[in-house]
């Protein structure tokens, strides 16, 4: 199983810590800023000023990529 969490409105730092402490190896949390103490955190650039990750599935204005494609999904799913 794979577990994915997005740091959106309502998700607290404590929620991130609890998610990080789950005993499952295949997990990632997509965040708006770096969290060096959260091992499974991955920052999605472009959300720093918003305070959370919202609409990460939308496309860049000029690229045929979604914001969450900054994360290496292929590597994550094939580990």
mmCIF file of the N, C-alpha and C atoms, coordinates in Angstrom:
data_MODEL
# 
_entry.id   MODEL 
# 
loop_
_atom_site.group_PDB 
_atom_site.id 
_atom_site.type_symbol 
_atom_site.label_atom_id 
_atom_site.label_alt_id 
_atom_site.label_comp_id 
_atom_site.label_asym_id 
_atom_site.label_entity_id 
_atom_site.label_seq_id 
_atom_site.pdbx_PDB_ins_code 
_atom_site.Cartn_x 
_atom_site.Cartn_y 
_atom_site.Cartn_z 
_atom_site.occupancy 
_atom_site.B_iso_or_equiv 
_atom_site.pdbx_formal_charge 
_atom_site.auth_seq_id 
_atom_site.auth_comp_id 
_atom_site.auth_asym_id 
_atom_site.auth_atom_id 
_atom_site.pdbx_PDB_model_num 
ATOM 1   N N  . UNK A 1 1  ? 0.836  -1.176 0.000   1.00 0.00 ? 1  UNK A N  1 
ATOM 2   C CA . UNK A 1 1  ? 0.000  0.000  0.000   1.00 0.00 ? 1  UNK A CA 1 
ATOM 3   C C  . UNK A 1 1  ? 0.880  1.237  0.000   1.00 0.00 ? 1  UNK A C  1 
ATOM 4   N N  . UNK A 1 2  ? 0.340  2.294  -0.568  1.00 0.00 ? 2  UNK A N  1 
ATOM 5   C CA . UNK A 1 2  ? 1.006  3.584  -0.610  1.00 0.00 ? 2  UNK A CA 1 
ATOM 6   C C  . UNK A 1 2  ? 0.104  4.605  0.058   1.00 0.00 ? 2  UNK A C  1 
ATOM 7   N N  . UNK A 1 3  ? 0.714  5.471  0.850   1.00 0.00 ? 3  UNK A N  1 
ATOM 8   C CA . UNK A 1 3  ? -0.039 6.476  1.588   1.00 0.00 ? 3  UNK A CA 1 
ATOM 9   C C  . UNK A 1 3  ? 0.452  7.856  1.191   1.00 0.00 ? 3  UNK A C  1 
ATOM 10  N N  . UNK A 1 4  ? -0.483 8.715  0.797   1.00 0.00 ? 4  UNK A N  1 
ATOM 11  C CA . UNK A 1 4  ? -0.160 10.058 0.338   1.00 0.00 ? 4  UNK A CA 1 
ATOM 12  C C  . UNK A 1 4  ? -1.043 11.042 1.092   1.00 0.00 ? 4  UNK A C  1 
ATOM 13  N N  . UNK A 1 5  ? -0.420 12.074 1.614   1.00 0.00 ? 5  UNK A N  1 
ATOM 14  C CA . UNK A 1 5  ? -1.129 13.124 2.342   1.00 0.00 ? 5  UNK A CA 1 
ATOM 15  C C  . UNK A 1 5  ? -0.719 14.464 1.750   1.00 0.00 ? 5  UNK A C  1 
ATOM 16  N N  . UNK A 1 6  ? -1.661 15.375 1.626   1.00 0.00 ? 6  UNK A N  1 
ATOM 17  C CA . UNK A 1 6  ? -1.365 16.741 1.217   1.00 0.00 ? 6  UNK A CA 1 
ATOM 18  C C  . UNK A 1 6  ? -1.589 17.657 2.398   1.00 0.00 ? 6  UNK A C  1 
ATOM 19  N N  . UNK A 1 7  ? -0.634 18.541 2.628   1.00 0.00 ? 7  UNK A N  1 
ATOM 20  C CA . UNK A 1 7  ? -0.792 19.539 3.694   1.00 0.00 ? 7  UNK A CA 1 
ATOM 21  C C  . UNK A 1 7  ? -1.736 20.613 3.188   1.00 0.00 ? 7  UNK A C  1 
ATOM 22  N N  . UNK A 1 8  ? -3.011 20.440 3.478   1.00 0.00 ? 8  UNK A N  1 
ATOM 23  C CA . UNK A 1 8  ? -4.028 21.406 3.065   1.00 0.00 ? 8  UNK A CA 1 
ATOM 24  C C  . UNK A 1 8  ? -4.600 22.080 4.309   1.00 0.00 ? 8  UNK A C  1 
ATOM 25  N N  . UNK A 1 9  ? -5.578 22.936 4.101   1.00 0.00 ? 9  UNK A N  1 
ATOM 26  C CA . UNK A 1 9  ? -6.216 23.626 5.222   1.00 0.00 ? 9  UNK A CA 1 
ATOM 27  C C  . UNK A 1 9  ? -6.699 22.615 6.252   1.00 0.00 ? 9  UNK A C  1 
ATOM 28  N N  . UNK A 1 10 ? -6.410 22.888 7.501   1.00 0.00 ? 10 UNK A N  1 
ATOM 29  C CA . UNK A 1 10 ? -6.836 22.006 8.576   1.00 0.00 ? 10 UNK A CA 1 
ATOM 30  C C  . UNK A 1 10 ? -5.799 20.977 8.982   1.00 0.00 ? 10 UNK A C  1 
ATOM 31  N N  . UNK A 1 11 ? -4.818 20.733 8.142   1.00 0.00 ? 11 UNK A N  1 
ATOM 32  C CA . UNK A 1 11 ? -3.750 19.780 8.469   1.00 0.00 ? 11 UNK A CA 1 
ATOM 33  C C  . UNK A 1 11 ? -2.724 20.504 9.327   1.00 0.00 ? 11 UNK A C  1 
ATOM 34  N N  . UNK A 1 12 ? -2.515 20.014 10.534  1.00 0.00 ? 12 UNK A N  1 
ATOM 35  C CA . UNK A 1 12 ? -1.606 20.668 11.475  1.00 0.00 ? 12 UNK A CA 1 
ATOM 36  C C  . UNK A 1 12 ? -0.223 20.031 11.444  1.00 0.00 ? 12 UNK A C  1 
ATOM 37  N N  . UNK A 1 13 ? 0.712  20.693 12.076  1.00 0.00 ? 13 UNK A N  1 
ATOM 38  C CA . UNK A 1 13 ? 2.060  20.143 12.214  1.00 0.00 ? 13 UNK A CA 1 
ATOM 39  C C  . UNK A 1 13 ? 2.010  18.814 12.968  1.00 0.00 ? 13 UNK A C  1 
ATOM 40  N N  . UNK A 1 14 ? 1.146  18.721 13.960  1.00 0.00 ? 14 UNK A N  1 
ATOM 41  C CA . UNK A 1 14 ? 0.988  17.480 14.724  1.00 0.00 ? 14 UNK A CA 1 
ATOM 42  C C  . UNK A 1 14 ? 0.482  16.352 13.824  1.00 0.00 ? 14 UNK A C  1 
ATOM 43  N N  . UNK A 1 15 ? -0.418 16.674 12.885  1.00 0.00 ? 15 UNK A N  1 
ATOM 44  C CA . UNK A 1 15 ? -0.892 15.676 11.920  1.00 0.00 ? 15 UNK A CA 1 
ATOM 45  C C  . UNK A 1 15 ? 0.271  15.167 11.066  1.00 0.00 ? 15 UNK A C  1 
ATOM 46  N N  . UNK A 1 16 ? 1.147  16.075 10.655  1.00 0.00 ? 16 UNK A N  1 
ATOM 47  C CA . UNK A 1 16 ? 2.316  15.673 9.864   1.00 0.00 ? 16 UNK A CA 1 
ATOM 48  C C  . UNK A 1 16 ? 3.228  14.749 10.663  1.00 0.00 ? 16 UNK A C  1 
ATOM 49  N N  . UNK A 1 17 ? 3.435  15.072 11.917  1.00 0.00 ? 17 UNK A N  1 
ATOM 50  C CA . UNK A 1 17 ? 4.269  14.226 12.781  1.00 0.00 ? 17 UNK A CA 1 
ATOM 51  C C  . UNK A 1 17 ? 3.657  12.842 12.957  1.00 0.00 ? 17 UNK A C  1 
ATOM 52  N N  . UNK A 1 18 ? 2.355  12.787 13.189  1.00 0.00 ? 18 UNK A N  1 
ATOM 53  C CA . UNK A 1 18 ? 1.688  11.486 13.356  1.00 0.00 ? 18 UNK A CA 1 
ATOM 54  C C  . UNK A 1 18 ? 1.766  10.669 12.074  1.00 0.00 ? 18 UNK A C  1 
ATOM 55  N N  . UNK A 1 19 ? 1.570  11.314 10.930  1.00 0.00 ? 19 UNK A N  1 
ATOM 56  C CA . UNK A 1 19 ? 1.679  10.622 9.644   1.00 0.00 ? 19 UNK A CA 1 
ATOM 57  C C  . UNK A 1 19 ? 3.093  10.106 9.439   1.00 0.00 ? 19 UNK A C  1 
ATOM 58  N N  . UNK A 1 20 ? 4.087  10.935 9.748   1.00 0.00 ? 20 UNK A N  1 
ATOM 59  C CA . UNK A 1 20 ? 5.484  10.540 9.591   1.00 0.00 ? 20 UNK A CA 1 
ATOM 60  C C  . UNK A 1 20 ? 5.839  9.360  10.491  1.00 0.00 ? 20 UNK A C  1 
ATOM 61  N N  . UNK A 1 21 ? 5.206  9.265  11.637  1.00 0.00 ? 21 UNK A N  1 
ATOM 62  C CA . UNK A 1 21 ? 5.500  8.194  12.594  1.00 0.00 ? 21 UNK A CA 1 
ATOM 63  C C  . UNK A 1 21 ? 4.742  6.894  12.324  1.00 0.00 ? 21 UNK A C  1 
ATOM 64  N N  . UNK A 1 22 ? 3.871  6.884  11.314  1.00 0.00 ? 22 UNK A N  1 
ATOM 65  C CA . UNK A 1 22 ? 3.211  5.625  10.957  1.00 0.00 ? 22 UNK A CA 1 
ATOM 66  C C  . UNK A 1 22 ? 4.261  4.608  10.544  1.00 0.00 ? 22 UNK A C  1 
ATOM 67  N N  . UNK A 1 23 ? 4.032  3.370  10.861  1.00 0.00 ? 23 UNK A N  1 
ATOM 68  C CA . UNK A 1 23 ? 5.042  2.338  10.605  1.00 0.00 ? 23 UNK A CA 1 
ATOM 69  C C  . UNK A 1 23 ? 5.024  1.810  9.171   1.00 0.00 ? 23 UNK A C  1 
ATOM 70  N N  . UNK A 1 24 ? 4.399  2.521  8.259   1.00 0.00 ? 24 UNK A N  1 
ATOM 71  C CA . UNK A 1 24 ? 4.339  2.100  6.865   1.00 0.00 ? 24 UNK A CA 1 
ATOM 72  C C  . UNK A 1 24 ? 5.496  2.720  6.089   1.00 0.00 ? 24 UNK A C  1 
ATOM 73  N N  . UNK A 1 25 ? 6.187  1.938  5.271   1.00 0.00 ? 25 UNK A N  1 
ATOM 74  C CA . UNK A 1 25 ? 7.353  2.473  4.558   1.00 0.00 ? 25 UNK A CA 1 
ATOM 75  C C  . UNK A 1 25 ? 7.002  3.343  3.352   1.00 0.00 ? 25 UNK A C  1 
ATOM 76  N N  . UNK A 1 26 ? 5.885  3.113  2.709   1.00 0.00 ? 26 UNK A N  1 
ATOM 77  C CA . UNK A 1 26 ? 5.546  3.791  1.464   1.00 0.00 ? 26 UNK A CA 1 
ATOM 78  C C  . UNK A 1 26 ? 4.580  4.941  1.711   1.00 0.00 ? 26 UNK A C  1 
ATOM 79  N N  . UNK A 1 27 ? 5.127  6.064  2.172   1.00 0.00 ? 27 UNK A N  1 
ATOM 80  C CA . UNK A 1 27 ? 4.278  7.208  2.467   1.00 0.00 ? 27 UNK A CA 1 
ATOM 81  C C  . UNK A 1 27 ? 4.997  8.495  2.073   1.00 0.00 ? 27 UNK A C  1 
ATOM 82  N N  . UNK A 1 28 ? 4.206  9.485  1.705   1.00 0.00 ? 28 UNK A N  1 
ATOM 83  C CA . UNK A 1 28 ? 4.730  10.811 1.383   1.00 0.00 ? 28 UNK A CA 1 
ATOM 84  C C  . UNK A 1 28 ? 3.677  11.842 1.761   1.00 0.00 ? 28 UNK A C  1 
ATOM 85  N N  . UNK A 1 29 ? 4.143  12.984 2.241   1.00 0.00 ? 29 UNK A N  1 
ATOM 86  C CA . UNK A 1 29 ? 3.258  14.110 2.480   1.00 0.00 ? 29 UNK A CA 1 
ATOM 87  C C  . UNK A 1 29 ? 3.756  15.265 1.618   1.00 0.00 ? 29 UNK A C  1 
ATOM 88  N N  . UNK A 1 30 ? 2.861  15.808 0.800   1.00 0.00 ? 30 UNK A N  1 
ATOM 89  C CA . UNK A 1 30 ? 3.177  16.928 -0.078  1.00 0.00 ? 30 UNK A CA 1 
ATOM 90  C C  . UNK A 1 30 ? 2.904  18.214 0.697   1.00 0.00 ? 30 UNK A C  1 
ATOM 91  N N  . UNK A 1 31 ? 3.940  19.057 0.820   1.00 0.00 ? 31 UNK A N  1 
ATOM 92  C CA . UNK A 1 31 ? 3.841  20.241 1.664   1.00 0.00 ? 31 UNK A CA 1 
ATOM 93  C C  . UNK A 1 31 ? 4.132  21.518 0.865   1.00 0.00 ? 31 UNK A C  1 
ATOM 94  N N  . UNK A 1 32 ? 3.791  22.649 1.459   1.00 0.00 ? 32 UNK A N  1 
ATOM 95  C CA . UNK A 1 32 ? 4.006  23.954 0.830   1.00 0.00 ? 32 UNK A CA 1 
ATOM 96  C C  . UNK A 1 32 ? 5.361  24.555 1.174   1.00 0.00 ? 32 UNK A C  1 
ATOM 97  N N  . UNK A 1 33 ? 6.031  24.006 2.163   1.00 0.00 ? 33 UNK A N  1 
ATOM 98  C CA . UNK A 1 33 ? 7.347  24.480 2.577   1.00 0.00 ? 33 UNK A CA 1 
ATOM 99  C C  . UNK A 1 33 ? 8.158  23.292 3.070   1.00 0.00 ? 33 UNK A C  1 
ATOM 100 N N  . UNK A 1 34 ? 9.471  23.449 3.186   1.00 0.00 ? 34 UNK A N  1 
ATOM 101 C CA . UNK A 1 34 ? 10.280 22.327 3.676   1.00 0.00 ? 34 UNK A CA 1 
ATOM 102 C C  . UNK A 1 34 ? 9.989  22.034 5.157   1.00 0.00 ? 34 UNK A C  1 
ATOM 103 N N  . UNK A 1 35 ? 9.969  20.778 5.481   1.00 0.00 ? 35 UNK A N  1 
ATOM 104 C CA . UNK A 1 35 ? 9.863  20.306 6.863   1.00 0.00 ? 35 UNK A CA 1 
ATOM 105 C C  . UNK A 1 35 ? 11.007 19.327 7.086   1.00 0.00 ? 35 UNK A C  1 
ATOM 106 N N  . UNK A 1 36 ? 12.205 19.812 7.450   1.00 0.00 ? 36 UNK A N  1 
ATOM 107 C CA . UNK A 1 36 ? 13.367 18.934 7.575   1.00 0.00 ? 36 UNK A CA 1 
ATOM 108 C C  . UNK A 1 36 ? 13.206 17.825 8.616   1.00 0.00 ? 36 UNK A C  1 
ATOM 109 N N  . UNK A 1 37 ? 12.367 18.044 9.616   1.00 0.00 ? 37 UNK A N  1 
ATOM 110 C CA . UNK A 1 37 ? 12.187 17.033 10.658  1.00 0.00 ? 37 UNK A CA 1 
ATOM 111 C C  . UNK A 1 37 ? 11.115 16.002 10.307  1.00 0.00 ? 37 UNK A C  1 
ATOM 112 N N  . UNK A 1 38 ? 10.405 16.179 9.194   1.00 0.00 ? 38 UNK A N  1 
ATOM 113 C CA . UNK A 1 38 ? 9.416  15.208 8.721   1.00 0.00 ? 38 UNK A CA 1 
ATOM 114 C C  . UNK A 1 38 ? 10.070 14.433 7.580   1.00 0.00 ? 38 UNK A C  1 
ATOM 115 N N  . UNK A 1 39 ? 10.427 13.182 7.843   1.00 0.00 ? 39 UNK A N  1 
ATOM 116 C CA . UNK A 1 39 ? 11.199 12.386 6.872   1.00 0.00 ? 39 UNK A CA 1 
ATOM 117 C C  . UNK A 1 39 ? 10.459 12.138 5.562   1.00 0.00 ? 39 UNK A C  1 
ATOM 118 N N  . UNK A 1 40 ? 9.148  12.040 5.605   1.00 0.00 ? 40 UNK A N  1 
ATOM 119 C CA . UNK A 1 40 ? 8.400  11.705 4.395   1.00 0.00 ? 40 UNK A CA 1 
ATOM 120 C C  . UNK A 1 40 ? 7.857  12.949 3.683   1.00 0.00 ? 40 UNK A C  1 
ATOM 121 N N  . UNK A 1 41 ? 8.289  14.154 4.098   1.00 0.00 ? 41 UNK A N  1 
ATOM 122 C CA . UNK A 1 41 ? 7.779  15.390 3.502   1.00 0.00 ? 41 UNK A CA 1 
ATOM 123 C C  . UNK A 1 41 ? 8.471  15.689 2.176   1.00 0.00 ? 41 UNK A C  1 
ATOM 124 N N  . UNK A 1 42 ? 7.687  16.183 1.232   1.00 0.00 ? 42 UNK A N  1 
ATOM 125 C CA . UNK A 1 42 ? 8.207  16.644 -0.055  1.00 0.00 ? 42 UNK A CA 1 
ATOM 126 C C  . UNK A 1 42 ? 7.540  17.973 -0.377  1.00 0.00 ? 42 UNK A C  1 
ATOM 127 N N  . UNK A 1 43 ? 8.367  19.013 -0.575  1.00 0.00 ? 43 UNK A N  1 
ATOM 128 C CA . UNK A 1 43 ? 7.829  20.345 -0.851  1.00 0.00 ? 43 UNK A CA 1 
ATOM 129 C C  . UNK A 1 43 ? 7.427  20.472 -2.315  1.00 0.00 ? 43 UNK A C  1 
ATOM 130 N N  . UNK A 1 44 ? 6.193  20.905 -2.540  1.00 0.00 ? 44 UNK A N  1 
ATOM 131 C CA . UNK A 1 44 ? 5.717  21.248 -3.870  1.00 0.00 ? 44 UNK A CA 1 
ATOM 132 C C  . UNK A 1 44 ? 5.929  22.755 -4.029  1.00 0.00 ? 44 UNK A C  1 
ATOM 133 N N  . UNK A 1 45 ? 6.860  23.127 -4.870  1.00 0.00 ? 45 UNK A N  1 
ATOM 134 C CA . UNK A 1 45 ? 7.180  24.538 -5.044  1.00 0.00 ? 45 UNK A CA 1 
ATOM 135 C C  . UNK A 1 45 ? 6.028  25.266 -5.753  1.00 0.00 ? 45 UNK A C  1 
ATOM 136 N N  . UNK A 1 46 ? 5.796  26.490 -5.310  1.00 0.00 ? 46 UNK A N  1 
ATOM 137 C CA . UNK A 1 46 ? 4.733  27.302 -5.875  1.00 0.00 ? 46 UNK A CA 1 
ATOM 138 C C  . UNK A 1 46 ? 3.615  27.580 -4.882  1.00 0.00 ? 46 UNK A C  1 
ATOM 139 N N  . UNK A 1 47 ? 3.696  26.957 -3.712  1.00 0.00 ? 47 UNK A N  1 
ATOM 140 C CA . UNK A 1 47 ? 2.655  27.134 -2.687  1.00 0.00 ? 47 UNK A CA 1 
ATOM 141 C C  . UNK A 1 47 ? 3.181  27.808 -1.419  1.00 0.00 ? 47 UNK A C  1 
ATOM 142 N N  . UNK A 1 48 ? 4.399  28.301 -1.464  1.00 0.00 ? 48 UNK A N  1 
ATOM 143 C CA . UNK A 1 48 ? 5.033  28.856 -0.270  1.00 0.00 ? 48 UNK A CA 1 
ATOM 144 C C  . UNK A 1 48 ? 4.205  29.978 0.361   1.00 0.00 ? 48 UNK A C  1 
ATOM 145 N N  . UNK A 1 49 ? 3.613  30.836 -0.430  1.00 0.00 ? 49 UNK A N  1 
ATOM 146 C CA . UNK A 1 49 ? 2.863  31.984 0.095   1.00 0.00 ? 49 UNK A CA 1 
ATOM 147 C C  . UNK A 1 49 ? 1.432  31.632 0.492   1.00 0.00 ? 49 UNK A C  1 
ATOM 148 N N  . UNK A 1 50 ? 0.937  30.480 0.072   1.00 0.00 ? 50 UNK A N  1 
ATOM 149 C CA . UNK A 1 50 ? -0.451 30.110 0.355   1.00 0.00 ? 50 UNK A CA 1 
ATOM 150 C C  . UNK A 1 50 ? -0.635 29.468 1.726   1.00 0.00 ? 50 UNK A C  1 
ATOM 151 N N  . UNK A 1 51 ? 0.404  28.900 2.282   1.00 0.00 ? 51 UNK A N  1 
ATOM 152 C CA . UNK A 1 51 ? 0.287  28.281 3.590   1.00 0.00 ? 51 UNK A CA 1 
ATOM 153 C C  . UNK A 1 51 ? -0.205 26.848 3.577   1.00 0.00 ? 51 UNK A C  1 
ATOM 154 N N  . UNK A 1 52 ? -0.507 26.328 2.394   1.00 0.00 ? 52 UNK A N  1 
ATOM 155 C CA . UNK A 1 52 ? -0.905 24.926 2.253   1.00 0.00 ? 52 UNK A CA 1 
ATOM 156 C C  . UNK A 1 52 ? -0.852 24.556 0.776   1.00 0.00 ? 52 UNK A C  1 
ATOM 157 N N  . UNK A 1 53 ? -0.991 23.280 0.503   1.00 0.00 ? 53 UNK A N  1 
ATOM 158 C CA . UNK A 1 53 ? -1.011 22.797 -0.879  1.00 0.00 ? 53 UNK A CA 1 
ATOM 159 C C  . UNK A 1 53 ? -2.468 22.676 -1.304  1.00 0.00 ? 53 UNK A C  1 
ATOM 160 N N  . UNK A 1 54 ? -2.845 23.435 -2.315  1.00 0.00 ? 54 UNK A N  1 
ATOM 161 C CA . UNK A 1 54 ? -4.211 23.376 -2.832  1.00 0.00 ? 54 UNK A CA 1 
ATOM 162 C C  . UNK A 1 54 ? -4.165 23.206 -4.339  1.00 0.00 ? 54 UNK A C  1 
ATOM 163 N N  . UNK A 1 55 ? -5.052 22.429 -4.868  1.00 0.00 ? 55 UNK A N  1 
ATOM 164 C CA . UNK A 1 55 ? -5.141 22.230 -6.318  1.00 0.00 ? 55 UNK A CA 1 
ATOM 165 C C  . UNK A 1 55 ? -3.828 21.783 -6.943  1.00 0.00 ? 55 UNK A C  1 
ATOM 166 N N  . UNK A 1 56 ? -3.106 20.898 -6.305  1.00 0.00 ? 56 UNK A N  1 
ATOM 167 C CA . UNK A 1 56 ? -1.818 20.443 -6.839  1.00 0.00 ? 56 UNK A CA 1 
ATOM 168 C C  . UNK A 1 56 ? -1.986 19.641 -8.120  1.00 0.00 ? 56 UNK A C  1 
ATOM 169 N N  . UNK A 1 57 ? -3.200 19.275 -8.438  1.00 0.00 ? 57 UNK A N  1 
ATOM 170 C CA . UNK A 1 57 ? -3.493 18.525 -9.650  1.00 0.00 ? 57 UNK A CA 1 
ATOM 171 C C  . UNK A 1 57 ? -3.662 19.437 -10.868 1.00 0.00 ? 57 UNK A C  1 
ATOM 172 N N  . UNK A 1 58 ? -3.662 20.762 -10.659 1.00 0.00 ? 58 UNK A N  1 
ATOM 173 C CA . UNK A 1 58 ? -3.831 21.657 -11.805 1.00 0.00 ? 58 UNK A CA 1 
ATOM 174 C C  . UNK A 1 58 ? -2.520 21.768 -12.571 1.00 0.00 ? 58 UNK A C  1 
ATOM 175 N N  . UNK A 1 59 ? -2.629 22.164 -13.824 1.00 0.00 ? 59 UNK A N  1 
ATOM 176 C CA . UNK A 1 59 ? -1.472 22.254 -14.710 1.00 0.00 ? 59 UNK A CA 1 
ATOM 177 C C  . UNK A 1 59 ? -0.780 23.606 -14.575 1.00 0.00 ? 59 UNK A C  1 
ATOM 178 N N  . UNK A 1 60 ? 0.543  23.591 -14.849 1.00 0.00 ? 60 UNK A N  1 
ATOM 179 C CA . UNK A 1 60 ? 1.266  24.848 -15.005 1.00 0.00 ? 60 UNK A CA 1 
ATOM 180 C C  . UNK A 1 60 ? 0.650  25.602 -16.172 1.00 0.00 ? 60 UNK A C  1 
ATOM 181 N N  . UNK A 1 61 ? 0.849  26.899 -16.210 1.00 0.00 ? 61 UNK A N  1 
ATOM 182 C CA . UNK A 1 61 ? 0.247  27.702 -17.277 1.00 0.00 ? 61 UNK A CA 1 
ATOM 183 C C  . UNK A 1 61 ? 0.803  27.352 -18.654 1.00 0.00 ? 61 UNK A C  1 
ATOM 184 N N  . UNK A 1 62 ? 2.106  27.048 -18.749 1.00 0.00 ? 62 UNK A N  1 
ATOM 185 C CA . UNK A 1 62 ? 2.692  26.806 -20.063 1.00 0.00 ? 62 UNK A CA 1 
ATOM 186 C C  . UNK A 1 62 ? 3.246  25.390 -20.246 1.00 0.00 ? 62 UNK A C  1 
ATOM 187 N N  . UNK A 1 63 ? 3.290  24.608 -19.207 1.00 0.00 ? 63 UNK A N  1 
ATOM 188 C CA . UNK A 1 63 ? 3.831  23.250 -19.309 1.00 0.00 ? 63 UNK A CA 1 
ATOM 189 C C  . UNK A 1 63 ? 2.720  22.215 -19.196 1.00 0.00 ? 63 UNK A C  1 
ATOM 190 N N  . UNK A 1 64 ? 2.854  21.111 -19.902 1.00 0.00 ? 64 UNK A N  1 
ATOM 191 C CA . UNK A 1 64 ? 1.844  20.043 -19.765 1.00 0.00 ? 64 UNK A CA 1 
ATOM 192 C C  . UNK A 1 64 ? 2.130  19.153 -18.548 1.00 0.00 ? 64 UNK A C  1 
ATOM 193 N N  . UNK A 1 65 ? 2.430  19.778 -17.414 1.00 0.00 ? 65 UNK A N  1 
ATOM 194 C CA . UNK A 1 65 ? 2.703  19.054 -16.174 1.00 0.00 ? 65 UNK A CA 1 
ATOM 195 C C  . UNK A 1 65 ? 1.833  19.625 -15.081 1.00 0.00 ? 65 UNK A C  1 
ATOM 196 N N  . UNK A 1 66 ? 1.515  18.773 -14.132 1.00 0.00 ? 66 UNK A N  1 
ATOM 197 C CA . UNK A 1 66 ? 0.760  19.215 -12.962 1.00 0.00 ? 66 UNK A CA 1 
ATOM 198 C C  . UNK A 1 66 ? 1.753  19.588 -11.857 1.00 0.00 ? 66 UNK A C  1 
ATOM 199 N N  . UNK A 1 67 ? 1.315  20.390 -10.916 1.00 0.00 ? 67 UNK A N  1 
ATOM 200 C CA . UNK A 1 67 ? 2.195  20.811 -9.832  1.00 0.00 ? 67 UNK A CA 1 
ATOM 201 C C  . UNK A 1 67 ? 2.721  19.610 -9.050  1.00 0.00 ? 67 UNK A C  1 
ATOM 202 N N  . UNK A 1 68 ? 1.875  18.602 -8.814  1.00 0.00 ? 68 UNK A N  1 
ATOM 203 C CA . UNK A 1 68 ? 2.338  17.457 -8.031  1.00 0.00 ? 68 UNK A CA 1 
ATOM 204 C C  . UNK A 1 68 ? 3.301  16.571 -8.802  1.00 0.00 ? 68 UNK A C  1 
ATOM 205 N N  . UNK A 1 69 ? 3.505  16.837 -10.087 1.00 0.00 ? 69 UNK A N  1 
ATOM 206 C CA . UNK A 1 69 ? 4.488  16.079 -10.863 1.00 0.00 ? 69 UNK A CA 1 
ATOM 207 C C  . UNK A 1 69 ? 5.923  16.465 -10.528 1.00 0.00 ? 69 UNK A C  1 
ATOM 208 N N  . UNK A 1 70 ? 6.120  17.428 -9.639  1.00 0.00 ? 70 UNK A N  1 
ATOM 209 C CA . UNK A 1 70 ? 7.461  17.720 -9.130  1.00 0.00 ? 70 UNK A CA 1 
ATOM 210 C C  . UNK A 1 70 ? 7.993  16.512 -8.349  1.00 0.00 ? 70 UNK A C  1 
ATOM 211 N N  . UNK A 1 71 ? 7.085  15.757 -7.769  1.00 0.00 ? 71 UNK A N  1 
ATOM 212 C CA . UNK A 1 71 ? 7.446  14.543 -7.033  1.00 0.00 ? 71 UNK A CA 1 
ATOM 213 C C  . UNK A 1 71 ? 7.677  13.409 -8.031  1.00 0.00 ? 71 UNK A C  1 
ATOM 214 N N  . UNK A 1 72 ? 8.665  12.572 -7.765  1.00 0.00 ? 72 UNK A N  1 
ATOM 215 C CA . UNK A 1 72 ? 8.991  11.458 -8.658  1.00 0.00 ? 72 UNK A CA 1 
ATOM 216 C C  . UNK A 1 72 ? 8.065  10.271 -8.331  1.00 0.00 ? 72 UNK A C  1 
ATOM 217 N N  . UNK A 1 73 ? 6.883  10.270 -8.931  1.00 0.00 ? 73 UNK A N  1 
ATOM 218 C CA . UNK A 1 73 ? 5.890  9.239  -8.660  1.00 0.00 ? 73 UNK A CA 1 
ATOM 219 C C  . UNK A 1 73 ? 6.372  7.874  -9.118  1.00 0.00 ? 73 UNK A C  1 
ATOM 220 N N  . UNK A 1 74 ? 7.055  7.796  -10.236 1.00 0.00 ? 74 UNK A N  1 
ATOM 221 C CA . UNK A 1 74 ? 7.543  6.525  -10.757 1.00 0.00 ? 74 UNK A CA 1 
ATOM 222 C C  . UNK A 1 74 ? 8.501  5.869  -9.769  1.00 0.00 ? 74 UNK A C  1 
ATOM 223 N N  . UNK A 1 75 ? 9.433  6.617  -9.253  1.00 0.00 ? 75 UNK A N  1 
ATOM 224 C CA . UNK A 1 75 ? 10.388 6.082  -8.266  1.00 0.00 ? 75 UNK A CA 1 
ATOM 225 C C  . UNK A 1 75 ? 9.656  5.652  -6.996  1.00 0.00 ? 75 UNK A C  1 
ATOM 226 N N  . UNK A 1 76 ? 8.731  6.475  -6.542  1.00 0.00 ? 76 UNK A N  1 
ATOM 227 C CA . UNK A 1 76 ? 7.977  6.178  -5.317  1.00 0.00 ? 76 UNK A CA 1 
ATOM 228 C C  . UNK A 1 76 ? 7.166  4.884  -5.469  1.00 0.00 ? 76 UNK A C  1 
ATOM 229 N N  . UNK A 1 77 ? 6.487  4.729  -6.579  1.00 0.00 ? 77 UNK A N  1 
ATOM 230 C CA . UNK A 1 77 ? 5.627  3.561  -6.770  1.00 0.00 ? 77 UNK A CA 1 
ATOM 231 C C  . UNK A 1 77 ? 6.401  2.290  -7.106  1.00 0.00 ? 77 UNK A C  1 
ATOM 232 N N  . UNK A 1 78 ? 7.622  2.429  -7.601  1.00 0.00 ? 78 UNK A N  1 
ATOM 233 C CA . UNK A 1 78 ? 8.418  1.261  -7.970  1.00 0.00 ? 78 UNK A CA 1 
ATOM 234 C C  . UNK A 1 78 ? 9.462  0.880  -6.936  1.00 0.00 ? 78 UNK A C  1 
ATOM 235 N N  . UNK A 1 79 ? 9.462  1.493  -5.786  1.00 0.00 ? 79 UNK A N  1 
ATOM 236 C CA . UNK A 1 79 ? 10.460 1.155  -4.768  1.00 0.00 ? 79 UNK A CA 1 
ATOM 237 C C  . UNK A 1 79 ? 10.202 -0.165 -4.109  1.00 0.00 ? 79 UNK A C  1 
# 
